[in-house]
Structures are given as C-alpha cells and as structure tokens.
Amino acid sequence: MTDSYVDSIIKNATVYQGPNSQPHVIDVAIDKDSIVAIGDCTQLQAKHNYDATGLVLAPGFIDVHTHDDLEVLNNPHMLNKVSQGVTTVIAGNCGISAVPYRQGEAPVDPINLLGEKNKFVYQDLNDYRNAFECALPSVNLAMLVGHTSLRAYVMQDLTRPARDDEIDLMKQLLGTAMVQGALGLSTGLAYYNAKGASQSEVNALAKVVKPYDGIYTTHLRTEFQGILDAMDEAFATASYADIPLVISHIKCAGQENWGRAAQVLQHLDKQREHQDIGCDCYPYAASSSTLDLNQVSEHTEIFITWSKSHPKMAQQSLNDIATKWQLSLLDAAKKLQPAGAVYHCMLEDDVKQFLSYKHSMIGSDGLPCDPHPHPRLWGTFPRVLGHYCNDKKTLPLALAIHKMTALPAARFKLQRRGEIKVGYFADLVLFNPKKVQDQATYNKPKAQALGIEYVWVNGTLSFVAGANTDTIVNYGRAGQFLARSSTDE
C-alpha cells in the first residue's frame, strides 16, 4: 500500500466476526493479495470500489471435503466452486488422492472417482504441485494423502491386510508426501479396497504424520448401525498417533440407523474431553459414491448416475432398472458394475442436528467427474446459507459462516485464512443474505446458486454474479497450493 492507494475497497459491508457475533458494517481494503485495512477506509483511494450496502462480506468459504484433486487441473476456473463462494478446497479425502500413483496403472475403485487412467500422471506431491502452479486454478488447494492410494501403489491385492514390508513402503511414501507439504492422512475404510486393512496398518501410517504436525481424517469403517464402534476405532488410531482427528461426512446412514444423531454426537462430545476431534457434514439427506453392493436395499432409494457396462441405464433408479431387467435389486446392481450412485439413505432431522453441531464443518463431498453429479457439487454452501439458515432456521448465519471459514482454517492450520483481519489473505465472498439459495437439484444438478455476488481469491476478483462457462475466463485465477509448512506461516 503506497500513498494511500489500494487495489480495491469494499464499502459498507455487513460482517460477522465469530460464531456468536452480531453483524457490524465496515469497509475492507485489499491491496495485492492481502487485506490491508478494516473499518473506515474513507482516507484511502482505490482502483476499484464496491458498494456492499445490504450485503454480507465473509471470508472465502473453505470446502473441507472434496475430491477436486484432478478437477482443479482439468477445469482450473472451478466455476462449480467459486460460484458458491468457495476459495479453498481440501482434496485427497476418503482415502483416495491423486498422489502417490504408479503411472500406467488403472485407478481402482474408488480412486476412479477422481478421473480416468490417463489423468493419473503424478508420482509424488512435488509433481502435482508443479502441475498445480502451471494450471493456476481459481481456488487454493491443500492435499491429504489417501490410504487407499498408498495401498494401490504397493499392493496388488487390496482386499487383504498389508504385510509389514508393504506397510514400511507406504510409510516411506507418506513421509515423502508430508515433507513435500501434505496436510496429513485420510482413510476410506468402508470401501472394498480398504476395509481389509487392519487397525494396526492404519495406526502405523497415522504415526508417520505426527512429526509434521499432521492430521488424520477418516470415512469411517461404517456409517450404518456399527457407527459407534467405527468411531471408537478412529478415536483409537488418532490417540495412538497423538494427532487431531476429523470424522468425514458424519451421518446416520440406513433406515435402521435413523434418529441416532443425538447419540452419535454425544459419543463424539464425550471423547472430545480427551482428544482433539472435529467432523464435517453436507446439507443433504442423500450420499453419493460408486455403486456399493453392500448398500443395495429395498429401504434405500438408489439413483444410478453412471454405468460403464450399461451406460444407457444411467440417470434412472435402480428399482426401475431391476424391473426392466426382471432382476432383483442386487443382481441388477451387479450387472451395472462399475457404476456410480446417489443413495437417499438419511433422515432430514439427523442432517439438521449434524449441521447445527458447533464443532462440525461444511464439506461438499462433490464428485466433479460424475456425468450426473449429486447437487452438493454446485449447491452445498448456498444451501446452508439459504435453505438451512434462512428458510429452516436450523442454525444462525454467524455460526454457519464460522463453520465455513475460521473453524476449518484453524482445524487444518491454514495460515492467515478464514478471517477478515489485516494481514490475512484476501479470500472473500460478498453475498446477498436474503437472496442466497442453491439451485442445483437431483434432476438438474449442474446449476449455479443465486445470491453470490463477488468472490476474491488472494485479492484477485475471480467470480461475479452471472458469470458462466463462457464469461468466467474473463476473471482472474490466483489460487495457491497451501502446503502444510508453507512460507506464508
């Protein structure tokens, strides 16, 4: 900032500074990639001035649970994220990450959710970081290392526990990734190619991230009736390694499990007295992944999003497909493999309880490569603000913003992000609190939300309301790779 000139001033913005805060109106000045003044900025002059009267200015939203590892390279403008106000994504969740990967190998389930075989070309995190910097995506990205990706690198048969020599190789790969800036380890123990792993295997890997101040995130071994035991396993692993834990997309899945949110949260709170534990969730009563035969049930509506063996059956319910083929649900699911699906497997009241829990963060868990994705890919953050804050009064706006910004920044140790403070990076979203609303639906999932007016990433204007796939190219791309031990600490 020189001679009282700055790049941009956002004037008369309504700001919430904490989970229980009341709104106050301030000006915010941006110069280069940072916030340089807050409060009354009338003494400053700017190249660009924005009147934010009646609008809320928040730190850029942090999507803590994504599978954007390769998407940020394939589609660097990231319209599905910046149009929601998302400025930072955490990739490498559920045990699947784009690195490390042995080139030439076909990605196994569920790593195939990230992209096609020819997209997996990054042997280590440094290779990936170089590609990220060349692509210059619109969003910041931090990376977890996936347990299943480690297994796929060193094992042929992923259905069994790893041998000691294989665990040693995985530890070496994970250690290298941590040196290169990874945030920590993720697991997806519910998946076919990971559930054969023993707890001692996972414990040994979790221990690797401790010297690097890393974190452990987990898609639990089950989110159905055995969820409390699965949580205990996660608690034990994080305790063994003495590292923080995040339970991914916490839920009570399956009709027989409905109504247990209070019990699950009580179990979590009790353990939080002894451990550093958090969780994330998404604002929908349906999940999405590859088609899992173990989840096929007459009590769960399952929508097929893609099928490699029978592509013409996509975008239909499994029940309708089974009827057409005159097969049982399970046999129809087997015939469709490999395939993707949306599972309507949750109770709305449970979803509300997880969303309003004071220690939960918001993560979309969207699948950008899915030809007919779950609406959470485009709608998660506006849905929380519009549907759950405004319409349902499930949680206050100040708490919702906190869950999307300061809380995840602290949980994942993202330095100088997640708050509106002088010296912090200018990741900002300006939205209309009365009009913000998701538009993506299960039938038409690729739809921009309403009410997101402006988005800045590292001080660069990256989205303006009305931008589409044609006009988004007119806005800047200034995303940074957020290494665990980056120079911005």
Disulfide bonds with the S-S distance in Angstrom:
none
